[in-house]
Amino acid sequence: MEPVLKYKFDDFEADVKAAELRRNGTRLKLQMQPFQVLVALLERPGDVVAREELRQRLWPQDTFVDFDHGLNTAMAKLRDVLGDSAAKPKYVETIAKRGYRFLGEVIAIQEQPKPVAATPPPKTETPAAETRSTEPVAPAVTPAIHETELPRASRGATRLLFTLCQVMYLIFYLCALFRLDQLSLSCDRAWGRIGHIAFVLYLVTALVGVAVRLYLITATAFDYHLLEEKYRILFPALFILDMLWALSPFLIADRIGLGLALGATAALIYMPFAQRVLIKMIGNKIGH
């Protein structure tokens, strides 16, 4: 039997070789782990695919991972992309304590066999080295992994670092709100004529920042499976927020010195990019 190139169901098309899921021709963002789960289900539509089968398929025997959490998160991401629901499944049905079953009608598109050329009669006078085919051998096609190369670190450590970043900003905001009178004086000293504008900006962004950081802390603590996507949506606004507070060391430059204020500002300017990398690592560590 020829290998399957693609699976089609409803408006979706799963390209096995490219490891891509498309809907009406538009590529959808789906990480490798959820895609492999989808392919495993599409290979046997209507049959129950056991959780143990998925574990053996996704994780090698020597891989230490919280399998239940990794599979549940991968399934949640798959359902989110498909617009499916565990309570009222249209595509993926959960079979309690056993596994999952694909409900939709699946069309498998197989690779067409290549025509075999007639074998020419052997030439006894030709050296063996010259009888080798000059036709290049097609390289084996491996599934493409559409994930950025990221540093290796445990998922727990990555989540902890991201949480500490949020706690740091939360402390900034609370300290500023706790000493509003001192904040006003510092803004006047640091920014002169526009000190009152700077004060309003720091006050408003501190209030907004408290809510945002508490959301990110709780989402990380409860391992919210859509955290990466939500953070990507929030990032433009968070970037502006973080850049404003990156200048906050100048508010106390008269006490810590201009040099230290510059150094602290440089570190804080880097923080939005560090947080974005950590978020990507958290998302990509699922199942690894």
Buried (B, 14 or more C-beta within 10 A) or exposed (E): EEEBBBBBBEEBBBBBBBBBBBBEEEEEEBBBBBBBBBBBBBBEBEEBBEBEBBBEEBBEEEEEBEBEBBBBBBBBBBBBBBEBEEEEBEBBBBEEEEBBBBBBEBEBBEEEEEEEEEEEEEEEEEEEEEEEEEEEEEEEEEBEEBEEEBEEEEBEEBBEBBBEBBEEBBEBBBEBBEEEEEBBBBBBBBBEEEBEEBBEBBBEBBEEBBEBBEBBBEBBEEBBBEBBBBBBEBBEEBBEBBEBBBBBBBBBBEEBEEEEBEEBBEEBEEBBEEBBBBBBBBBBBBBB
